[in-house]
Amino acid sequence: MKRRLVNLVEWAQRRRARQNPGYEGAALKVISWNLLRRTGATVHDVAALITRENPDILLMQEATVEIDALPLLVGGHYSRAPLPGRIHGLACWSRQPFSRPPRACTIPSGVMVKRHAQIIEYRQFSLANVHLSHGQVLNRRQLRRVASLLTAPCAILGDFNLVGPTLVPGFRDVGPKAPTHNMAEVLPIRIDRCLTEGMICLGSRVLPVFASDHRPIAVMLQPAQAEGAARITALTDRA
């Protein structure tokens, strides 16, 4: 019952958004996926995911120069921010234009890998695309830095490499609870996350495994101040 109600709400909001492109209250489907550089998902795999899932925004980690061909296959708007000294980095794709060009912001880094977050302005809210370090103290410091760069309503998505609570004041962990990665091909863990502040998550799920060693996550997000959003969430919680 809950899933049917969420699907109905999503359909109604997408229909309203198509009829009125300026409607700011429409929920958006956002997918985050670690592609696994070189040996993982190809640009054709990414295009197939977009065709199948029809997201509004796709955030990618470990994206290489090959992924730059994505707009040629599916259209849309695209930006990639390679990590310093690495062949891979963060990338984002959107069906509609970004409010401003995505930008890379420096975050605390480890000795081996320099890190940054990709900040995306879209409509009336912000998204941060992240691939955090493995150190469980360092990646929480990185998250707090990313959170300080954003103003609600906003969301942080990506490969957190983090186990347990995120400990970011003001943010809620709204992503799917199912495992997204098999550590050492043995232990299923949930390290691909979504945190929000001032936004409502109308639904979340882990997508099927293919091409990469990470499963993509999909969330349906809506700014909390959108009229009626709180009532919709209350209905789905009780269903």
N, C-alpha and C positions, 0 to 999 in steps of 0.2 A: 504493500500500500504506500509506504513512504517513497520508494523508488518511483512508482507511477505518478505520485503527486509532484515530485521534483522534476520528472520529465515533462509533465504538463506545464509547470511554471516556466521551465526553460524554453519550451516551445512558444509559449505566449509572449515571453520577453523578446525572443529573437524575432517573432513576427512583428511586434510593435517597433523594434529597432529598424527592421527593413522598411516599414511604412514611414517611419520618421527617423532618418539618420542622425538627427541632432539630439535624440532622446538619450540623456545622460544616465538614466536609471536602469538601462538594460544591463542584465548580467552578461559577463564575458566568460568564455571558456578558455582557460589557460592551461597549456601542457608544458611540463618541464622534463627534459630527457638528457642524461649523460650518454653521449654517442659512442664512447670508447674509441679513442683516436686510432687511426690506421687500420686496426683489425675489426672494428665494430661497424656501426651503421654507416652506409654510404649516403650520398645525396639522394639517390633514388629511393632508399629506405625512408629517408625523412619525408620526401615528397609523397610516398605512399601513406605514411602516417597522417599527413595533413589531409590527403584526399579521403581517407577512411574516417578520421575523427572530426574533421571540420572545425579546428580550433580558431579562435580569434587571434590568439597570440601563442607562439611556440618559443620557449626558452631552451637553449642548448648549452651543454658543457662539453669540453673536449672536442670542439668543432675545429676542423682543419680548413685549409684553403679550398679544398674540394667542395665544401658546403656553400661556398660563395656562388655556385651555379644554381642554387635553389630558386631564386626568382625567375630564372629562365624556364623552370619546369612548372611552377605553380603560381607565378606572379607574386603580388604582394610587395612588402617592404622589408628590408633586411639590413642587418648591421652585425659585424663581427669584431671582437676585441681580443686579439691574441695575447696570451700571457707573456711577459718579458722573457726573451730567450727560449721560448717554447714554440713548437709547431702547432700547438692547439690553444684554444681559449674559449671565451664565452661568445655566444651568438644569439640573436633574436630575430624572429620573423613575425610579421603582423599582416593581417588581411587589409587593415586600414592604415593610413599614414600615422606615424608617431606625432605627438604634439610638438616634440623637438627631437633633434638627432640624439640617439642613445649615446651615453658617455661612460667612459671607464674611470672609476674612482679608486684610488689606492687604499688598501686595507692592510693591517699588520700582517707581515709575512714571515715564513719560516726561513731557515738557513738555505734550504735547497731550492725552493720554488717561491718566486715573487707572485703575489696575488693581487687581484683587483676585483671589484664588483662592477657589473654593467647596470647602469641606472636608466630606466626607461620611463618616459612621461607619456601617458596615454589618457586621452579625455581628461577627466578630473581627478585622476589618481596616479600613483607611481608604483613601479615594480622594480625590484632588484633581482638580478640574475647572478647567482653565486656558485662557486666551486671552492669550498673551504678546505683548509688543511686538515690533516689527520689528528694532530695533537688536540686532545679534548679540552685543554685549557685555552690553547691558541685559537681554536675555531670558535669558541664562545666569545673571545675578545673580538674576533673578526665580525661576528654577528652583531655585537653591540656597536661596533663602528659603522656597519652598514645601516643599522637602525637609526643612528644619529644623522645619517644623510637624508633620511626620508621624513616626509610630513604626512600624517594621516589625511585621507584614507590611502593606505599603501599595503604592499605585500612583498615578502621575500621568499623566493623559490629557488630550488636548485639542489645540487649535491652537497649536503652539509657535512658529510663524513663524521657525523656526530651521533653518539648513542646516549639516550636518556633525555632529560629535560633540557631545553635550550637556555633557560634562565635569562630571557630578554624581557625586561619590564615593559608592560603595556601591550605586548604582542601575544596572540593566541596561536597555538599549533593546530591548524584546521585541516591539514593534509590527510590523506588516507592512512590508516593504521597498519595496513598489510605490509609485509617485507617488500623491499624494492631491489635488493641486491644480496647475492650469496657471498659472504666474506670467505675468501680462500676456497670458494666453490663448495663450502660445507655448511656454514652457519648463515641462515637467512636473517637479515637485519633491515631495519627501516632507516635509511640515511638520506633518502630524497624527500624533502620536506616542503611545507608551505606555512609561513607565519603571516598573520595579518594584524593590522591595527586600523580600526575604523572601517572595516569591511566585513561583510557577511559571506560565509561560504554556504551556498545552496546545495552543494553536492561535491563529493570527491571520490576518486577511485584510482586503483593501480591498473594500468593497461597491460595487455598480454606481453610476454617476453618475445622479442625477436631482434636479431642483428647485434644488439649490445649486451653487456653483462649487467646493465641496469634496466629496470622496468620503468617506462614513462609513468608519470603521475598526471592526472587531469583534475582540475578544480573549476567550479563555477563560482565566480566572485562578483559581488555587487557592493558598491559603497553603502555603508550603513545608513546614511542620511537619505538614501533614495526612498521615496514615499512608498510605504507598504512593505518594505523589505523585512522589517522585524516581524510583522504579522505572518508573512509567508514562512519565515524560519520557525516560528512558534507552531504553525500548523504541521510542518514536516517533522518537527521534533515529537509531536504528539501522535503522529500517524503510525 
